[in-house]
Amino acid sequence: MHAIVAESADRLIWQEVPDVTPGAGEVLVKVCAAGVNRADLLQAAGKYPPPPGASDILGLEVSGTIAEVGEGVDRWTVGQPVCALLAGGGYAEYVAVPQGQVMPVPESVSLPHAAALPEVACTVWSNLVMTAGLSAGKVVLLHGGASGIGTHGIQVARALDARVAVTAGSSQKLDLCKELGAEILINYREEDFVERVREATDGAGADVILDIIGAAYLDRNVDALANDGRLVIIGMQGGVKAELNIGKLLGKRGGVIATALRSRPVTGPGSKSEIVAAVVENVWPMIADGRVRPVIGAEFPIDKAAAAHELLNSGDVSGKVLLRVDQASAE
């Protein structure tokens, strides 16, 4: 089969690699499209190795059709259109996936565009709802509101009847966030998000903050947090070390939680399979009735993966970037 081999951060080559086969409890997916995530950029640069036992091929989410089922698989049959959350291996013609990480393609979503859903849907639901308890009437602050996670998070939060605040770096990105349902629009290049959130909430702050920045925003995030609020950190774009004022946190009875999706176990409490099941039960109906939709910023043939990575790294794209395996150039 063909797959992307990352020779370096900017040399991503579509070439022949050994075929993959499904093990017990796994399905083989013939890939139609793969989503591009910041973790893929880090892995290509040698800064984010895959978990033990995972494929060393890039790619954390795909859509496609079931090509083969392994021993003990009882949920899926050959030919079914699906999308899937992966620990790796998505930038390829075929990928083997544990059956618990496979999802049906939601109604109203095309097969290629379904590749934009698994990673953001599982990240948003597991963090905003399963971890932080976001519910109707609460205020959520999403950093990077025009990103893949941000655009999905806005829509899910609005479907839950929560109020949404976002940060983004341009008026165009904030316009998209507003269109998706965000109410408190903050240009982080020009405004102080702590002041804006406090102003919009009569001084209360945000009940939930979903943060992709990490160290650089830690102290200000705590300042923006409401009493009994939860700050959930899922990224480290702004560094890994910062000083935490425990006194401020105690005064607010606040919580700071750091989570990751890729390293979770396949099954069991807190596993990828548990999150996938919750997403299908709760988020897929939101997509079916139109409250939530995938936001696609750009699509590339898979053999142009380096250009897709360059675009995502530039920050000049909103929503998800997809790689179309079905549009790969013939070798």
Contacts in CASP RR format, 6 or more apart in sequence:
PFRMAT RR
TARGET T0000
AUTHOR 0000-0000-0000
METHOD contacts of the structure
MODEL  1
MHAIVAESADRLIWQEVPDVTPGAGEVLVKVCAAGVNRADLLQAAGKYPP
PPGASDILGLEVSGTIAEVGEGVDRWTVGQPVCALLAGGGYAEYVAVPQG
QVMPVPESVSLPHAAALPEVACTVWSNLVMTAGLSAGKVVLLHGGASGIG
THGIQVARALDARVAVTAGSSQKLDLCKELGAEILINYREEDFVERVREA
TDGAGADVILDIIGAAYLDRNVDALANDGRLVIIGMQGGVKAELNIGKLL
GKRGGVIATALRSRPVTGPGSKSEIVAAVVENVWPMIADGRVRPVIGAEF
PIDKAAAAHELLNSGDVSGKVLLRVDQASAE
1 16 0 8 1.000
1 17 0 8 1.000
1 18 0 8 1.000
1 19 0 8 1.000
1 20 0 8 1.000
1 92 0 8 1.000
1 93 0 8 1.000
1 94 0 8 1.000
2 14 0 8 1.000
2 15 0 8 1.000
2 16 0 8 1.000
2 17 0 8 1.000
2 92 0 8 1.000
2 93 0 8 1.000
2 328 0 8 1.000
2 331 0 8 1.000
3 14 0 8 1.000
3 15 0 8 1.000
3 17 0 8 1.000
3 57 0 8 1.000
3 89 0 8 1.000
3 90 0 8 1.000
3 91 0 8 1.000
3 92 0 8 1.000
3 93 0 8 1.000
4 12 0 8 1.000
4 13 0 8 1.000
4 14 0 8 1.000
4 57 0 8 1.000
4 58 0 8 1.000
4 91 0 8 1.000
4 92 0 8 1.000
4 302 0 8 1.000
4 305 0 8 1.000
5 12 0 8 1.000
5 13 0 8 1.000
5 15 0 8 1.000
5 17 0 8 1.000
5 57 0 8 1.000
6 12 0 8 1.000
6 43 0 8 1.000
6 44 0 8 1.000
6 58 0 8 1.000
7 13 0 8 1.000
8 44 0 8 1.000
8 45 0 8 1.000
9 41 0 8 1.000
9 44 0 8 1.000
9 45 0 8 1.000
9 46 0 8 1.000
9 309 0 8 1.000
10 306 0 8 1.000
10 309 0 8 1.000
10 310 0 8 1.000
11 306 0 8 1.000
12 44 0 8 1.000
12 58 0 8 1.000
12 91 0 8 1.000
12 305 0 8 1.000
12 306 0 8 1.000
12 309 0 8 1.000
14 302 0 8 1.000
14 303 0 8 1.000
14 305 0 8 1.000
14 328 0 8 1.000
14 329 0 8 1.000
14 331 0 8 1.000
15 331 0 8 1.000
16 331 0 8 1.000
17 57 0 8 1.000
17 92 0 8 1.000
19 94 0 8 1.000
20 28 0 8 1.000
20 55 0 8 1.000
20 92 0 8 1.000
20 94 0 8 1.000
20 95 0 8 1.000
20 96 0 8 1.000
21 28 0 8 1.000
21 68 0 8 1.000
21 96 0 8 1.000
22 28 0 8 1.000
22 68 0 8 1.000
22 69 0 8 1.000
22 70 0 8 1.000
22 73 0 8 1.000
22 96 0 8 1.000
22 97 0 8 1.000
23 70 0 8 1.000
23 71 0 8 1.000
23 96 0 8 1.000
24 70 0 8 1.000
24 71 0 8 1.000
24 72 0 8 1.000
25 70 0 8 1.000
25 71 0 8 1.000
25 72 0 8 1.000
25 73 0 8 1.000
25 98 0 8 1.000
25 99 0 8 1.000
26 70 0 8 1.000
26 73 0 8 1.000
26 96 0 8 1.000
26 97 0 8 1.000
26 98 0 8 1.000
26 99 0 8 1.000
27 66 0 8 1.000
27 68 0 8 1.000
27 69 0 8 1.000
27 70 0 8 1.000
27 73 0 8 1.000
27 76 0 8 1.000
27 82 0 8 1.000
27 96 0 8 1.000
27 97 0 8 1.000
27 99 0 8 1.000
27 102 0 8 1.000
28 66 0 8 1.000
28 67 0 8 1.000
28 68 0 8 1.000
28 69 0 8 1.000
28 70 0 8 1.000
28 94 0 8 1.000
28 95 0 8 1.000
28 96 0 8 1.000
28 97 0 8 1.000
29 62 0 8 1.000
29 64 0 8 1.000
29 65 0 8 1.000
29 66 0 8 1.000
29 67 0 8 1.000
29 82 0 8 1.000
29 84 0 8 1.000
29 94 0 8 1.000
29 95 0 8 1.000
29 96 0 8 1.000
29 97 0 8 1.000
29 102 0 8 1.000
30 64 0 8 1.000
30 65 0 8 1.000
30 66 0 8 1.000
30 67 0 8 1.000
30 93 0 8 1.000
30 94 0 8 1.000
31 62 0 8 1.000
31 63 0 8 1.000
31 64 0 8 1.000
31 90 0 8 1.000
31 92 0 8 1.000
31 93 0 8 1.000
31 94 0 8 1.000
31 95 0 8 1.000
31 325 0 8 1.000
32 62 0 8 1.000
32 63 0 8 1.000
32 64 0 8 1.000
32 65 0 8 1.000
32 111 0 8 1.000
32 112 0 8 1.000
32 115 0 8 1.000
32 324 0 8 1.000
32 325 0 8 1.000
32 326 0 8 1.000
33 62 0 8 1.000
33 63 0 8 1.000
33 64 0 8 1.000
33 111 0 8 1.000
33 112 0 8 1.000
33 113 0 8 1.000
33 114 0 8 1.000
33 115 0 8 1.000
33 299 0 8 1.000
33 322 0 8 1.000
33 323 0 8 1.000
33 324 0 8 1.000
33 325 0 8 1.000
33 326 0 8 1.000
34 59 0 8 1.000
34 61 0 8 1.000
34 62 0 8 1.000
34 90 0 8 1.000
34 91 0 8 1.000
34 92 0 8 1.000
34 115 0 8 1.000
34 302 0 8 1.000
34 322 0 8 1.000
34 323 0 8 1.000
34 325 0 8 1.000
35 59 0 8 1.000
35 60 0 8 1.000
35 61 0 8 1.000
35 62 0 8 1.000
35 115 0 8 1.000
35 116 0 8 1.000
35 119 0 8 1.000
35 320 0 8 1.000
35 321 0 8 1.000
35 322 0 8 1.000
35 323 0 8 1.000
36 59 0 8 1.000
36 305 0 8 1.000
36 308 0 8 1.000
36 309 0 8 1.000
36 312 0 8 1.000
36 320 0 8 1.000
36 321 0 8 1.000
36 322 0 8 1.000
36 323 0 8 1.000
37 59 0 8 1.000
37 60 0 8 1.000
37 61 0 8 1.000
37 119 0 8 1.000
38 237 0 8 1.000
38 312 0 8 1.000
39 48 0 8 1.000
39 60 0 8 1.000
39 262 0 8 1.000
40 58 0 8 1.000
40 59 0 8 1.000
40 60 0 8 1.000
40 91 0 8 1.000
40 309 0 8 1.000
41 309 0 8 1.000
41 312 0 8 1.000
41 313 0 8 1.000
42 48 0 8 1.000
43 49 0 8 1.000
43 50 0 8 1.000
43 58 0 8 1.000
44 58 0 8 1.000
44 309 0 8 1.000
50 56 0 8 1.000
50 87 0 8 1.000
50 88 0 8 1.000
50 262 0 8 1.000
51 87 0 8 1.000
51 262 0 8 1.000
51 263 0 8 1.000
53 87 0 8 1.000
54 87 0 8 1.000
54 88 0 8 1.000
54 89 0 8 1.000
55 86 0 8 1.000
55 87 0 8 1.000
55 88 0 8 1.000
55 89 0 8 1.000
55 90 0 8 1.000
55 95 0 8 1.000
56 89 0 8 1.000
57 88 0 8 1.000
57 89 0 8 1.000
57 90 0 8 1.000
57 91 0 8 1.000
57 92 0 8 1.000
57 95 0 8 1.000
58 88 0 8 1.000
58 89 0 8 1.000
58 90 0 8 1.000
58 91 0 8 1.000
58 305 0 8 1.000
59 86 0 8 1.000
59 88 0 8 1.000
59 89 0 8 1.000
59 90 0 8 1.000
59 91 0 8 1.000
60 85 0 8 1.000
60 86 0 8 1.000
60 87 0 8 1.000
60 88 0 8 1.000
60 90 0 8 1.000
60 118 0 8 1.000
60 119 0 8 1.000
60 262 0 8 1.000
61 83 0 8 1.000
61 84 0 8 1.000
61 85 0 8 1.000
61 86 0 8 1.000
61 90 0 8 1.000
61 115 0 8 1.000
61 116 0 8 1.000
61 117 0 8 1.000
61 118 0 8 1.000
61 119 0 8 1.000
62 83 0 8 1.000
62 84 0 8 1.000
62 86 0 8 1.000
62 90 0 8 1.000
62 95 0 8 1.000
62 115 0 8 1.000
62 118 0 8 1.000
63 81 0 8 1.000
63 82 0 8 1.000
63 83 0 8 1.000
63 84 0 8 1.000
63 105 0 8 1.000
63 111 0 8 1.000
63 112 0 8 1.000
63 113 0 8 1.000
63 114 0 8 1.000
63 115 0 8 1.000
64 81 0 8 1.000
64 82 0 8 1.000
64 83 0 8 1.000
64 111 0 8 1.000
64 114 0 8 1.000
64 115 0 8 1.000
65 79 0 8 1.000
65 80 0 8 1.000
65 81 0 8 1.000
65 82 0 8 1.000
65 111 0 8 1.000
66 76 0 8 1.000
66 77 0 8 1.000
66 78 0 8 1.000
66 79 0 8 1.000
66 80 0 8 1.000
66 82 0 8 1.000
66 102 0 8 1.000
67 78 0 8 1.000
67 79 0 8 1.000
67 94 0 8 1.000
68 78 0 8 1.000
69 76 0 8 1.000
69 77 0 8 1.000
69 78 0 8 1.000
69 99 0 8 1.000
73 99 0 8 1.000
74 99 0 8 1.000
75 99 0 8 1.000
75 100 0 8 1.000
75 102 0 8 1.000
76 82 0 8 1.000
76 99 0 8 1.000
76 102 0 8 1.000
80 104 0 8 1.000
81 104 0 8 1.000
81 105 0 8 1.000
81 111 0 8 1.000
81 114 0 8 1.000
82 102 0 8 1.000
82 103 0 8 1.000
82 104 0 8 1.000
82 105 0 8 1.000
83 102 0 8 1.000
83 103 0 8 1.000
83 104 0 8 1.000
83 105 0 8 1.000
83 114 0 8 1.000
83 115 0 8 1.000
83 117 0 8 1.000
83 118 0 8 1.000
84 95 0 8 1.000
84 97 0 8 1.000
84 101 0 8 1.000
84 102 0 8 1.000
84 103 0 8 1.000
84 118 0 8 1.000
85 97 0 8 1.000
85 101 0 8 1.000
85 103 0 8 1.000
85 118 0 8 1.000
85 119 0 8 1.000
85 122 0 8 1.000
85 261 0 8 1.000
85 272 0 8 1.000
85 275 0 8 1.000
85 276 0 8 1.000
86 95 0 8 1.000
86 97 0 8 1.000
86 101 0 8 1.000
86 118 0 8 1.000
87 262 0 8 1.000
87 272 0 8 1.000
88 95 0 8 1.000
88 262 0 8 1.000
89 95 0 8 1.000
91 302 0 8 1.000
91 305 0 8 1.000
91 323 0 8 1.000
92 325 0 8 1.000
93 325 0 8 1.000
93 328 0 8 1.000
98 266 0 8 1.000
98 267 0 8 1.000
98 272 0 8 1.000
98 273 0 8 1.000
100 266 0 8 1.000
100 267 0 8 1.000
100 272 0 8 1.000
100 273 0 8 1.000
100 276 0 8 1.000
100 277 0 8 1.000
101 266 0 8 1.000
101 272 0 8 1.000
101 273 0 8 1.000
101 276 0 8 1.000
102 276 0 8 1.000
103 117 0 8 1.000
103 118 0 8 1.000
103 276 0 8 1.000
103 279 0 8 1.000
103 280 0 8 1.000
103 284 0 8 1.000
104 280 0 8 1.000
104 284 0 8 1.000
105 111 0 8 1.000
105 114 0 8 1.000
106 114 0 8 1.000
106 117 0 8 1.000
106 284 0 8 1.000
106 287 0 8 1.000
106 288 0 8 1.000
107 287 0 8 1.000
107 288 0 8 1.000
108 287 0 8 1.000
108 288 0 8 1.000
108 290 0 8 1.000
108 293 0 8 1.000
109 117 0 8 1.000
109 287 0 8 1.000
109 293 0 8 1.000
109 294 0 8 1.000
112 299 0 8 1.000
112 322 0 8 1.000
112 324 0 8 1.000
112 326 0 8 1.000
113 294 0 8 1.000
113 296 0 8 1.000
113 322 0 8 1.000
114 294 0 8 1.000
115 322 0 8 1.000
116 148 0 8 1.000
116 294 0 8 1.000
116 295 0 8 1.000
116 296 0 8 1.000
116 319 0 8 1.000
116 320 0 8 1.000
116 322 0 8 1.000
117 152 0 8 1.000
117 287 0 8 1.000
117 294 0 8 1.000
118 276 0 8 1.000
119 261 0 8 1.000
120 148 0 8 1.000
120 149 0 8 1.000
120 150 0 8 1.000
120 151 0 8 1.000
120 152 0 8 1.000
120 153 0 8 1.000
120 320 0 8 1.000
121 152 0 8 1.000
121 279 0 8 1.000
121 283 0 8 1.000
122 261 0 8 1.000
122 272 0 8 1.000
122 275 0 8 1.000
122 276 0 8 1.000
122 279 0 8 1.000
123 149 0 8 1.000
123 234 0 8 1.000
123 261 0 8 1.000
124 149 0 8 1.000
124 150 0 8 1.000
124 152 0 8 1.000
124 153 0 8 1.000
124 156 0 8 1.000
124 210 0 8 1.000
124 283 0 8 1.000
125 156 0 8 1.000
125 275 0 8 1.000
125 278 0 8 1.000
125 279 0 8 1.000
125 282 0 8 1.000
125 283 0 8 1.000
126 259 0 8 1.000
126 261 0 8 1.000
126 275 0 8 1.000
126 278 0 8 1.000
127 210 0 8 1.000
127 232 0 8 1.000
127 234 0 8 1.000
127 259 0 8 1.000
128 134 0 8 1.000
128 140 0 8 1.000
128 153 0 8 1.000
128 156 0 8 1.000
128 157 0 8 1.000
128 208 0 8 1.000
128 210 0 8 1.000
128 232 0 8 1.000
129 135 0 8 1.000
129 160 0 8 1.000
129 278 0 8 1.000
129 282 0 8 1.000
130 275 0 8 1.000
130 278 0 8 1.000
131 230 0 8 1.000
131 232 0 8 1.000
131 257 0 8 1.000
131 259 0 8 1.000
132 208 0 8 1.000
132 210 0 8 1.000
132 229 0 8 1.000
132 230 0 8 1.000
132 232 0 8 1.000
132 257 0 8 1.000
133 208 0 8 1.000
133 230 0 8 1.000
134 140 0 8 1.000
134 157 0 8 1.000
134 160 0 8 1.000
134 162 0 8 1.000
134 207 0 8 1.000
134 208 0 8 1.000
135 160 0 8 1.000
135 162 0 8 1.000
136 160 0 8 1.000
136 161 0 8 1.000
136 162 0 8 1.000
137 161 0 8 1.000
137 162 0 8 1.000
137 163 0 8 1.000
138 162 0 8 1.000
138 163 0 8 1.000
138 207 0 8 1.000
138 208 0 8 1.000
139 162 0 8 1.000
139 163 0 8 1.000
139 164 0 8 1.000
139 165 0 8 1.000
139 197 0 8 1.000
139 201 0 8 1.000
139 204 0 8 1.000
139 205 0 8 1.000
139 206 0 8 1.000
139 207 0 8 1.000
139 208 0 8 1.000
139 226 0 8 1.000
140 157 0 8 1.000
140 162 0 8 1.000
140 163 0 8 1.000
140 164 0 8 1.000
140 165 0 8 1.000
140 206 0 8 1.000
140 207 0 8 1.000
140 208 0 8 1.000
140 209 0 8 1.000
140 210 0 8 1.000
141 165 0 8 1.000
141 166 0 8 1.000
141 167 0 8 1.000
141 184 0 8 1.000
141 193 0 8 1.000
141 197 0 8 1.000
141 206 0 8 1.000
141 208 0 8 1.000
141 209 0 8 1.000
141 210 0 8 1.000
141 224 0 8 1.000
142 149 0 8 1.000
142 150 0 8 1.000
142 153 0 8 1.000
142 154 0 8 1.000
142 157 0 8 1.000
142 164 0 8 1.000
142 165 0 8 1.000
142 166 0 8 1.000
142 167 0 8 1.000
142 182 0 8 1.000
142 210 0 8 1.000
143 166 0 8 1.000
143 167 0 8 1.000
143 188 0 8 1.000
143 193 0 8 1.000
143 209 0 8 1.000
143 210 0 8 1.000
143 211 0 8 1.000
143 212 0 8 1.000
143 213 0 8 1.000
143 217 0 8 1.000
144 150 0 8 1.000
144 166 0 8 1.000
144 167 0 8 1.000
144 168 0 8 1.000
144 212 0 8 1.000
145 151 0 8 1.000
145 154 0 8 1.000
145 166 0 8 1.000
145 167 0 8 1.000
145 168 0 8 1.000
145 173 0 8 1.000
145 177 0 8 1.000
145 182 0 8 1.000
146 166 0 8 1.000
146 168 0 8 1.000
146 169 0 8 1.000
146 173 0 8 1.000
146 174 0 8 1.000
146 176 0 8 1.000
146 177 0 8 1.000
146 318 0 8 1.000
146 319 0 8 1.000
147 212 0 8 1.000
147 318 0 8 1.000
147 319 0 8 1.000
148 295 0 8 1.000
148 318 0 8 1.000
148 319 0 8 1.000
148 320 0 8 1.000
149 210 0 8 1.000
149 212 0 8 1.000
149 234 0 8 1.000
150 166 0 8 1.000
150 177 0 8 1.000
150 210 0 8 1.000
150 319 0 8 1.000
151 176 0 8 1.000
151 177 0 8 1.000
151 180 0 8 1.000
151 295 0 8 1.000
151 318 0 8 1.000
151 319 0 8 1.000
151 320 0 8 1.000
152 292 0 8 1.000
152 294 0 8 1.000
152 295 0 8 1.000
153 164 0 8 1.000
153 210 0 8 1.000
154 164 0 8 1.000
154 166 0 8 1.000
154 177 0 8 1.000
154 180 0 8 1.000
154 181 0 8 1.000
154 182 0 8 1.000
155 180 0 8 1.000
155 181 0 8 1.000
155 286 0 8 1.000
155 291 0 8 1.000
155 292 0 8 1.000
155 293 0 8 1.000
156 283 0 8 1.000
156 286 0 8 1.000
156 292 0 8 1.000
157 163 0 8 1.000
157 164 0 8 1.000
158 164 0 8 1.000
158 180 0 8 1.000
158 181 0 8 1.000
158 291 0 8 1.000
159 286 0 8 1.000
159 291 0 8 1.000
159 292 0 8 1.000
162 208 0 8 1.000
163 183 0 8 1.000
163 184 0 8 1.000
164 177 0 8 1.000
164 181 0 8 1.000
164 182 0 8 1.000
164 183 0 8 1.000
164 184 0 8 1.000
165 182 0 8 1.000
165 183 0 8 1.000
165 184 0 8 1.000
165 185 0 8 1.000
165 186 0 8 1.000
165 193 0 8 1.000
165 196 0 8 1.000
165 197 0 8 1.000
165 200 0 8 1.000
165 206 0 8 1.000
166 174 0 8 1.000
166 177 0 8 1.000
166 182 0 8 1.000
166 184 0 8 1.000
166 185 0 8 1.000
166 186 0 8 1.000
167 186 0 8 1.000
167 187 0 8 1.000
167 188 0 8 1.000
167 193 0 8 1.000
168 174 0 8 1.000
168 177 0 8 1.000
168 185 0 8 1.000
168 186 0 8 1.000
168 187 0 8 1.000
168 188 0 8 1.000
169 187 0 8 1.000
169 188 0 8 1.000
169 189 0 8 1.000
170 187 0 8 1.000
170 189 0 8 1.000
171 187 0 8 1.000
172 318 0 8 1.000
173 318 0 8 1.000
174 182 0 8 1.000
174 185 0 8 1.000
174 186 0 8 1.000
174 187 0 8 1.000
176 295 0 8 1.000
176 318 0 8 1.000
177 185 0 8 1.000
178 185 0 8 1.000
180 295 0 8 1.000
183 200 0 8 1.000
184 196 0 8 1.000
184 197 0 8 1.000
184 200 0 8 1.000
186 193 0 8 1.000
186 196 0 8 1.000
186 197 0 8 1.000
193 220 0 8 1.000
193 224 0 8 1.000
194 220 0 8 1.000
194 223 0 8 1.000
194 224 0 8 1.000
197 205 0 8 1.000
197 206 0 8 1.000
197 224 0 8 1.000
198 204 0 8 1.000
198 205 0 8 1.000
198 224 0 8 1.000
201 226 0 8 1.000
204 226 0 8 1.000
204 227 0 8 1.000
205 224 0 8 1.000
205 225 0 8 1.000
205 226 0 8 1.000
206 224 0 8 1.000
206 225 0 8 1.000
206 226 0 8 1.000
206 229 0 8 1.000
207 226 0 8 1.000
207 228 0 8 1.000
207 229 0 8 1.000
207 230 0 8 1.000
208 229 0 8 1.000
208 230 0 8 1.000
208 232 0 8 1.000
209 221 0 8 1.000
209 224 0 8 1.000
209 225 0 8 1.000
209 230 0 8 1.000
209 231 0 8 1.000
209 232 0 8 1.000
210 232 0 8 1.000
210 234 0 8 1.000
211 217 0 8 1.000
211 221 0 8 1.000
211 231 0 8 1.000
211 232 0 8 1.000
211 233 0 8 1.000
211 234 0 8 1.000
211 235 0 8 1.000
212 234 0 8 1.000
212 235 0 8 1.000
212 237 0 8 1.000
213 235 0 8 1.000
213 236 0 8 1.000
213 237 0 8 1.000
213 238 0 8 1.000
213 239 0 8 1.000
214 233 0 8 1.000
214 235 0 8 1.000
214 236 0 8 1.000
214 237 0 8 1.000
214 238 0 8 1.000
214 239 0 8 1.000
214 240 0 8 1.000
214 242 0 8 1.000
215 236 0 8 1.000
215 238 0 8 1.000
215 239 0 8 1.000
215 240 0 8 1.000
215 241 0 8 1.000
215 242 0 8 1.000
216 238 0 8 1.000
216 239 0 8 1.000
216 242 0 8 1.000
217 238 0 8 1.000
218 233 0 8 1.000
218 242 0 8 1.000
218 243 0 8 1.000
218 244 0 8 1.000
218 256 0 8 1.000
219 242 0 8 1.000
219 243 0 8 1.000
219 244 0 8 1.000
219 245 0 8 1.000
221 231 0 8 1.000
222 231 0 8 1.000
222 244 0 8 1.000
222 245 0 8 1.000
222 248 0 8 1.000
222 249 0 8 1.000
222 252 0 8 1.000
222 254 0 8 1.000
222 256 0 8 1.000
223 248 0 8 1.000
225 231 0 8 1.000
225 252 0 8 1.000
225 254 0 8 1.000
225 255 0 8 1.000
226 252 0 8 1.000
227 251 0 8 1.000
227 252 0 8 1.000
227 253 0 8 1.000
227 254 0 8 1.000
228 252 0 8 1.000
228 253 0 8 1.000
228 254 0 8 1.000
229 252 0 8 1.000
229 253 0 8 1.000
229 254 0 8 1.000
229 255 0 8 1.000
230 254 0 8 1.000
230 255 0 8 1.000
230 257 0 8 1.000
231 254 0 8 1.000
231 255 0 8 1.000
231 256 0 8 1.000
231 257 0 8 1.000
232 257 0 8 1.000
232 258 0 8 1.000
232 259 0 8 1.000
233 256 0 8 1.000
233 257 0 8 1.000
233 258 0 8 1.000
233 259 0 8 1.000
234 258 0 8 1.000
234 259 0 8 1.000
234 260 0 8 1.000
244 256 0 8 1.000
249 255 0 8 1.000
249 256 0 8 1.000
261 272 0 8 1.000
261 275 0 8 1.000
264 270 0 8 1.000
264 271 0 8 1.000
264 272 0 8 1.000
264 275 0 8 1.000
265 271 0 8 1.000
265 272 0 8 1.000
266 272 0 8 1.000
266 273 0 8 1.000
267 273 0 8 1.000
267 274 0 8 1.000
268 274 0 8 1.000
283 292 0 8 1.000
286 292 0 8 1.000
287 293 0 8 1.000
287 294 0 8 1.000
294 320 0 8 1.000
295 318 0 8 1.000
295 319 0 8 1.000
295 320 0 8 1.000
296 319 0 8 1.000
296 320 0 8 1.000
296 322 0 8 1.000
297 317 0 8 1.000
297 318 0 8 1.000
297 319 0 8 1.000
297 320 0 8 1.000
297 321 0 8 1.000
298 308 0 8 1.000
298 311 0 8 1.000
298 317 0 8 1.000
298 321 0 8 1.000
298 322 0 8 1.000
299 321 0 8 1.000
299 322 0 8 1.000
299 323 0 8 1.000
299 324 0 8 1.000
300 307 0 8 1.000
300 308 0 8 1.000
300 321 0 8 1.000
300 322 0 8 1.000
300 323 0 8 1.000
300 324 0 8 1.000
301 323 0 8 1.000
301 324 0 8 1.000
301 327 0 8 1.000
301 328 0 8 1.000
301 329 0 8 1.000
302 323 0 8 1.000
302 324 0 8 1.000
302 325 0 8 1.000
302 327 0 8 1.000
302 328 0 8 1.000
303 328 0 8 1.000
303 329 0 8 1.000
304 323 0 8 1.000
305 323 0 8 1.000
308 321 0 8 1.000
308 322 0 8 1.000
308 323 0 8 1.000
311 317 0 8 1.000
311 321 0 8 1.000
312 321 0 8 1.000
END
